[in-house]
Amino acid sequence: MKYILVTGGVISGIGKGIIASSIGTILKSCGLRVTAIKIDPYINIDAGTFSPYEHGEVFVLNDGGEVDLDLGNYERFLDINLYKDNNITTGKIYQHVINKERHGDYLGKTVQVVPHITDAVQEWVMNQAKVPVDDDRKEPQICVIELGGTIGDIEGMPFVEAFRQFQFKAKRENFCNIHVSLVPQPNATGEQKTKPTQNSVRALRGLGLSPDLIVCRSAKPIEMAVKEKISMFCHVEPEQVSTSVIVSYICRKEHGVQQVEQTLSLHCSCCSFTEKFTWNSTELERSTEAENSVKYHQAWHKLCKADGILVPGGFGIRGTEGKLQAISWARTKKKPFLGVCLGMQLAVVEFARNCLNWKDANSTEFDPDTKNPVVSTDASPVCVL
C-alpha cells in the first residue's frame, strides 16, 4: 500500500481537496486502484449537525454516513463508493479510544494523546485503506489522505504527530507528503511572495514531516526564480515545486504527478489533461473556408488533434453548423464527446440527420417549420428516437 498525505498551509480552503482528487484521478488513469480518506480535526463525530452556512451542504454516502463535501469530490473524481469510516474526525477518534478505555482494553494504563490517540489514527487509516471502493471489489493500491485544516492549528497536532510516526511504519518508499501552500501576488507590487510558503514548510518540518512535493497555489504560474527561492529555503529540489493556478475551473498542473511517482517508485505511464483548446465553432463552417481558409484549416487541425470534445450550452443559431460538424466528427471517429444543454440537443439533431437520414431534422428554436423537429420547445412530445 502506498500512502499520499496532502497537507495545507497559510490559509484554510487552499484547495487541498481538489489537489487530492486530481492526483488520485491521474494515478487511477494509470491503472492503479485508488481510495481516499478525509481527516477533519474538529470534535464533531460527523458533519450531520453542521450549519450549511459554515461548511456547505452535507454529503450523504451510500451507507448513510453524513460527511464533508470533499468526499463527494473524491467519489465523483475517482468513480468510487466511499464509506463513513473514510471520514475521520477528532470526535470519532476520541470516542473510539474512550470506548476502548471504558471496556478495559488498555488494562489500566494511563490513556494519553501519545501513544493511544496517535496509534488509533494510524490503525484507522491502515484498516480503511484496505477496504475495496471499486466495483471489482479489489483492495486499493494507493490511499490519498487529506488532512483538513492548516499546519500549525492546535486541533490538528495529534494527526500531524500520528503521520510523523506513520511515515516510518509505512516505510519511506511507501509514503509521500504533498504540501499545498499559497504564493500571494499583491497588486501593489505585482511580485510573487514566497515568505508564507517558507514559514508554512518550516512549521511542517518542525513537526517532523518533510514535503516531497510543494504545490503552490497562485493567481499566475510561478516564475522560475520564485521556484528556485522556494526550493532553496524549503529544502527541496526545484522539480519538487509545482504550480496550481487558481481559476474558476479545475485545470492545469505541472510535473507534480511525476514527482509522486518517483517518490513512491510507481512505474506507470502517467496521463493527464495537458492542453485545452477552445475555438469559435463558426471557424469549422464552410462559410469560414471561403472567407479565410487558413483559419478554417487551423481550426480543423486543432479539432483532429483533440482527445475529446465538449460542446457546451449556448443561445441562437450562430455557430450551430460548426458544432454539428464537430459532433459528427466525434461520432464517426469514436472520440469521447460530452454535450451540455445545446450541445446535447445538437447531438440529437446530428444523429437524426446523418444516421436516420432526416436531412431537415432540427430544433424548433432554429427552424419552427422543420418537418422533423427532433428537439422541440413545445410542451408536447413530437417524436421518439
HELIX and SHEET records of a PDB file:
HELIX    1   1 LYS A   16  SER A   29  1                                  14    
HELIX    2   2 PRO A   52  HIS A   55  1                                   4    
HELIX    3   3 LEU A   69  LEU A   78  1                                  10    
HELIX    4   4 LYS A   84  ASN A   86  5                                   3    
HELIX    5   5 THR A   90  HIS A  103  1                                  14    
HELIX    6   6 VAL A  113  ILE A  117  3                                   5    
HELIX    7   7 THR A  118  ALA A  129  1                                  12    
HELIX    8   8 ILE A  154  GLY A  156  5                                   3    
HELIX    9   9 MET A  157  LYS A  169  1                                  13    
HELIX   10  10 ARG A  172  ASN A  174  5                                   3    
HELIX   11  11 LYS A  195  GLY A  206  1                                  12    
HELIX   12  12 MET A  224  CYS A  234  1                                  11    
HELIX   13  13 PRO A  238  GLN A  240  5                                   3    
HELIX   14  14 GLY A  256  THR A  263  1                                   8    
HELIX   15  15 SER A  281  LEU A  284  5                                   4    
HELIX   16  16 ARG A  286  GLU A  291  1                                   6    
HELIX   17  17 SER A  293  LYS A  305  1                                  13    
HELIX   18  18 THR A  320  THR A  332  1                                  13    
HELIX   19  19 LEU A  342  ASN A  354  1                                  13    
SHEET    1   A 7 ASN A  87  THR A  89  0                                        
SHEET    2   A 7 VAL A  34  ASP A  40  1                                        
SHEET    3   A 7 ILE A 142  LEU A 147  1                                        
SHEET    4   A 7 LYS A   2  GLY A   8  1                                        
SHEET    5   A 7 PHE A 175  LEU A 182  1                                        
SHEET    6   A 7 LEU A 213  SER A 218  1                                        
SHEET    7   A 7 VAL A 241  VAL A 245  1                                        
SHEET    1   B 2 PHE A  59  VAL A  60  0                                        
SHEET    2   B 2 GLU A  66  VAL A  67 -1                                        
SHEET    1   C 2 ILE A 309  VAL A 311  0                                        
SHEET    2   C 2 PHE A 337  GLY A 339  1                                        
SHEET    1   D 2 ASN A 362  SER A 363  0                                        
SHEET    2   D 2 PRO A 373  VAL A 375  1                                        
END                                                                             
